[in-house]
Amino acid sequence: MPITKEQKQSCIDKHGDNPKDTGKTEVQVAILTTDISQLTDHLKSNKKDMNSKRGLYLKVGRRKKLLNYLKNKDVTRYRELIAQLGLRK
């Protein structure tokens, strides 16, 4: 269920400055978003998997904290990121 190396590397290439830039906030949020979408698909077919549901809640909370940090630090980067990832409507 975890994301593959290729998916992670594509998130890094798309949102990072260089191929090894995993610490940038945008990259972390993109990786978490990919992981959250996979966990959501898993939980649609496995409704009673409470351990994965807890992991999903933890990842959503971590992504929310990172987005709040980015919004407080630089609003333009925040708006660009949520537009690219399609998080808000």
MARMIVO-852489 format. One line per 4 residues: their letters; for each residue y, x, z of C-alpha. Coordinates in steps of 0.02 Angstrom, whole numbers, plus 50000, padded with zeros to 5 digits. Layout:
BEGIN
a	Y X Z; ...
***
This chain:
BEGIN
mpit	50000 50000 50000; 50126 50141 50021; 50230 50181 49869; 50162 50311 49750
keqk	50239 50481 49719; 50297 50425 49547; 50388 50273 49617; 50470 50377 49751
qsci	50522 50511 49627; 50597 50380 49510; 50703 50314 49656; 50759 50491 49694
dkhg	50802 50526 49512; 50898 50363 49493; 51000 50370 49654; 51002 50553 49706
dnpk	51108 50699 49652; 50962 50816 49620; 50771 50796 49612; 50747 50847 49794
dtgk	50889 50743 49867; 50793 50629 49986; 50920 50626 50126; 51057 50533 50035
tevq	51083 50358 50104; 51067 50276 49934; 50900 50361 49903; 50833 50308 50073
vail	50885 50128 50045; 50808 50127 49870; 50642 50195 49935; 50640 50069 50076
ttdi	50679 49928 49954; 50532 49978 49844; 50418 49986 49995; 50480 49818 50060
sqlt	50446 49733 49894; 50268 49801 49892; 50237 49745 50070; 50306 49573 50030
dhlk	50184 49557 49884; 50042 49613 49997; 50086 49486 50130; 50090 49344 50004
snkk	49904 49366 49977; 49861 49422 50156; 49954 49300 50268; 49864 49348 50428
dmns	49897 49536 50417; 50011 49549 50569; 50014 49739 50573; 50087 49747 50398
krgl	50210 49610 50443; 50272 49713 50590; 50291 49864 50476; 50389 49756 50354
ylkv	50507 49700 50492; 50534 49880 50547; 50574 49935 50370; 50695 49790 50344
grrk	50783 49836 50505; 50796 50019 50455; 50866 49971 50284; 50993 49856 50367
klln	51052 49996 50481; 51071 50115 50334; 51167 49984 50234; 51283 49951 50381
ylkn	51314 50138 50397; 51353 50152 50212; 51467 50000 50217; 51566 50074 50361
kdvt	51576 50245 50280; 51611 50203 50097; 51626 50024 50037; 51626 50066 49851
ryre	51461 50160 49862; 51390 50014 49963; 51442 49885 49833; 51373 49990 49690
liaq	51207 50012 49780; 51180 49828 49819; 51227 49785 49640; 51099 49911 49571
lglr	50961 49855 49688; 51002 49670 49678; 51000 49645 49866; 51141 49520 49891
k	51183 49368 49788
***
